[in-house]
Amino acid sequence: MEFCQKCGGIIMLKEGKAACASCGARINKKLKIEAGEKITQHRTVAIINEDAENIYPVVDMICPKCKNKKAYFWTTQTRASDESETKFYKCVKCKHTWRKYR
């Protein structure tokens, strides 16, 4: 940042010429504009294995898509609280997901 010698205002570039923003005095010297950033810390990216985090129980259920006989399941309350839960299944082989209402 450059400052005006007369009033101490900030020197701005207007139409390729340097001038004081406060008093308007023109500056004849060439301004050098520099910008830089130094990164010292490198971030690592974690790779998530979806199968390693799968904690759902496996049951005997035939997949409607690939006819595999094993699937994960979990339950969620999708309707009113006085109605039964919805049971979701996910095929172990093809990862197809479907649901069954009780």
Residue pairs with C-beta under 8 A, 6 or more apart in sequence:
1 10
1 11
2 10
2 11
2 18
2 27
2 31
3 9
3 10
3 11
4 10
4 11
4 20
4 22
4 23
4 25
4 27
5 25
6 20
6 23
6 25
7 20
7 22
7 23
7 25
8 22
9 20
9 21
9 22
9 23
10 20
10 21
10 22
11 18
11 19
11 20
11 21
11 27
11 31
12 18
12 19
12 20
12 21
13 31
13 33
17 26
18 26
18 27
18 28
18 29
18 30
18 31
19 25
19 26
19 27
20 26
20 27
54 72
56 72
56 73
56 74
56 90
57 72
57 73
58 70
58 71
58 72
58 92
59 70
59 71
59 72
59 73
59 89
60 69
60 70
61 69
61 70
61 71
61 73
61 89
62 68
62 69
63 69
63 71
63 89
63 91
63 93
63 94
63 96
63 98
64 96
64 98
65 91
65 94
65 96
66 91
66 93
66 94
66 96
68 91
68 92
68 93
68 94
70 91
70 92
70 93
71 89
71 90
71 91
71 92
72 89
72 90
72 92
73 87
73 88
73 89
73 90
74 87
74 88
75 85
75 86
75 87
75 88
76 85
76 86
76 88
77 85
77 86
78 85
78 86
79 86
84 101
84 102
85 102
86 99
86 100
86 101
86 102
87 99
87 100
87 101
87 102
88 97
88 98
88 99
89 97
89 98
89 99
89 100
90 96
90 97
91 97
